[in-house]
Amino acid sequence: MSEDIRWEVVEESALTLPDHEAIAAMLGQAFPDWSHWYVGGRDYAGMQPERRVIGWGADGVVLAHLGIRRMFVTVGGEDVLVGDTGLVAVSPSLQGTGVGRELLVRTKAVLEGLRVPYGLLGTGEDRVPFYARCGWHELEGAVGTFSAFTADGVGVTETEQGGWMVLPVEGQLEDWPDGEIMLNGQQV
Ligand SMILES: CC(C)(COP(=O)(O)OP(=O)(O)OC[C@H]1O[C@@H](n2cnc3c(N)ncnc32)[C@H](O)[C@@H]1OP(=O)(O)O)[C@@H](O)C(=O)NCCC(=O)NCCS
């Protein structure tokens, strides 16, 4: 199946309106509970990515997608550069066929190219096993604080325990600082 996907790594400024619309359409299908966020060309809910990994199908349809933005977060009072990762989705008809794994393999190469110490993402507990199988590590019991998604209103601060995961890129897992993760902004 994956040979039918044309993979592309795109900087945000290179995306056209039809690209944004195609991405938003797929995100709306992959996240049905939040499909009201992904309308028209609005293909992000919080922090706008700087780079996207996109798997294109025929006729300009997006089959897989992920966004990255480099940012500093504070962990236990220490500034840490991360490639914040989000908007991870595979078209529902292809879920469970290995496309998500391929998306994350390609994402690791992008994070390596960006030369960040770590990838960072926050996810629901039910999706932790997917990322763990693809090389990400859950920060057991970690607490993270971030600004709520713009699509849901103003930047109210939210705190979540669990589901915070890192991918060591140029850094070592054991060097990730102890303490609360403060994003001081939104997640991708
Ligand atoms: C989560 C998502 C991106 C995974 O992509 P996918 O193409 O379905 O995953 P894959 O088929 O490539 O699975 C890769 C591995 O993860 C495992 N896996 C996938 N989802 C899993 C889950 N929910 N629980 C446990 N394992 C899971 C697979 O069994 C596979 O393991 P293996 O290759 O070692 O046997 C996709 O299901 C999706 O888009 N879901 C809806 C949107 C979403 O929740 N996105 C994540 C937001 S944080």
The ligand as an SDF file (V2000), in Angstrom:
LIG
                    3D

 48 50  0  0  0  0  0  0  0  0999 V2000
   -2.3640    6.8360   15.4870 C   0  0  0  0  0  0  0  0  0  0  0  0
   -2.1380    6.6100   13.9810 C   0  0  0  0  0  0  0  0  0  0  0  0
   -1.3520    7.7780   13.3830 C   0  0  0  0  0  0  0  0  0  0  0  0
   -1.3190    5.3150   13.8200 C   0  0  0  0  0  0  0  0  0  0  0  0
   -1.0900    5.0890   12.4370 O   0  0  0  0  0  0  0  0  0  0  0  0
   -1.3580    3.6420   11.8120 P   0  0  0  0  0  0  0  0  0  0  0  0
   -1.0360    3.6950   10.3630 O   0  0  0  0  0  0  0  0  0  0  0  0
   -2.7260    3.2060   12.1930 O   0  0  0  0  0  0  0  0  0  0  0  0
   -0.2810    2.7480   12.6100 O   0  0  0  0  0  0  0  0  0  0  0  0
    0.5790    1.5460   12.0230 P   0  0  0  0  0  0  0  0  0  0  0  0
   -0.3150    0.5840   11.3140 O   0  0  0  0  0  0  0  0  0  0  0  0
    1.7410    2.0650   11.2440 O   0  0  0  0  0  0  0  0  0  0  0  0
    1.0970    0.8790   13.3790 O   0  0  0  0  0  0  0  0  0  0  0  0
    2.4700    0.9080   13.7660 C   0  0  0  0  0  0  0  0  0  0  0  0
    2.6170    0.0390   14.9960 C   0  0  0  0  0  0  0  0  0  0  0  0
    1.8960    0.6370   16.0940 O   0  0  0  0  0  0  0  0  0  0  0  0
    0.9230   -0.2800   16.5890 C   0  0  0  0  0  0  0  0  0  0  0  0
   -0.2600    0.4930   16.9510 N   0  0  0  0  0  0  0  0  0  0  0  0
   -0.9230    1.3890   16.1910 C   0  0  0  0  0  0  0  0  0  0  0  0
   -1.9580    1.9070   16.8740 N   0  0  0  0  0  0  0  0  0  0  0  0
   -1.9390    1.2990   18.0870 C   0  0  0  0  0  0  0  0  0  0  0  0
   -2.7410    1.4190   19.2530 C   0  0  0  0  0  0  0  0  0  0  0  0
   -3.7830    2.2770   19.3110 N   0  0  0  0  0  0  0  0  0  0  0  0
   -2.4420    0.6530   20.3170 N   0  0  0  0  0  0  0  0  0  0  0  0
   -1.3980   -0.2180   20.2860 C   0  0  0  0  0  0  0  0  0  0  0  0
   -0.5840   -0.3510   19.2080 N   0  0  0  0  0  0  0  0  0  0  0  0
   -0.8650    0.3950   18.1330 C   0  0  0  0  0  0  0  0  0  0  0  0
    0.6650   -1.2410   15.4600 C   0  0  0  0  0  0  0  0  0  0  0  0
    0.1900   -2.4810   15.9310 O   0  0  0  0  0  0  0  0  0  0  0  0
    2.0370   -1.3500   14.8360 C   0  0  0  0  0  0  0  0  0  0  0  0
    2.8380   -2.1930   15.6300 O   0  0  0  0  0  0  0  0  0  0  0  0
    3.8530   -3.2750   15.0040 P   0  0  0  0  0  0  0  0  0  0  0  0
    4.2490   -2.7830   13.6340 O   0  0  0  0  0  0  0  0  0  0  0  0
    4.9850   -3.3000   15.9510 O   0  0  0  0  0  0  0  0  0  0  0  0
    3.0760   -4.5290   14.9520 O   0  0  0  0  0  0  0  0  0  0  0  0
   -3.4900    6.4210   13.2290 C   0  0  0  0  0  0  0  0  0  0  0  0
   -4.1720    5.3150   13.7560 O   0  0  0  0  0  0  0  0  0  0  0  0
   -4.3850    7.6580   13.2800 C   0  0  0  0  0  0  0  0  0  0  0  0
   -4.2760    8.5180   12.4330 O   0  0  0  0  0  0  0  0  0  0  0  0
   -5.3250    7.7090   14.2700 N   0  0  0  0  0  0  0  0  0  0  0  0
   -6.2720    8.8230   14.3930 C   0  0  0  0  0  0  0  0  0  0  0  0
   -5.5980   10.1390   14.7270 C   0  0  0  0  0  0  0  0  0  0  0  0
   -4.7200   10.0520   15.9580 C   0  0  0  0  0  0  0  0  0  0  0  0
   -5.1160    9.5680   17.0150 O   0  0  0  0  0  0  0  0  0  0  0  0
   -3.4870   10.5550   15.8290 N   0  0  0  0  0  0  0  0  0  0  0  0
   -2.5170   10.6160   16.9090 C   0  0  0  0  0  0  0  0  0  0  0  0
   -2.7260   11.8670   17.6830 C   0  0  0  0  0  0  0  0  0  0  0  0
   -1.5300   12.0430   19.0030 S   0  0  0  0  0  0  0  0  0  0  0  0
  1  2  1  0
  2  3  1  0
  2  4  1  0
  2 36  1  0
  4  5  1  0
  5  6  1  0
  6  7  2  0
  6  8  1  0
  6  9  1  0
  9 10  1  0
 10 11  2  0
 10 12  1  0
 10 13  1  0
 13 14  1  0
 14 15  1  0
 15 16  1  0
 15 30  1  0
 16 17  1  0
 17 18  1  0
 17 28  1  0
 18 19  1  0
 18 27  1  0
 19 20  2  0
 20 21  1  0
 21 22  1  0
 21 27  2  0
 22 23  1  0
 22 24  2  0
 24 25  1  0
 25 26  2  0
 26 27  1  0
 28 29  1  0
 28 30  1  0
 30 31  1  0
 31 32  1  0
 32 33  2  0
 32 34  1  0
 32 35  1  0
 36 37  1  0
 36 38  1  0
 38 39  2  0
 38 40  1  0
 40 41  1  0
 41 42  1  0
 42 43  1  0
 43 44  2  0
 43 45  1  0
 45 46  1  0
 46 47  1  0
 47 48  1  0
M  END
$$$$
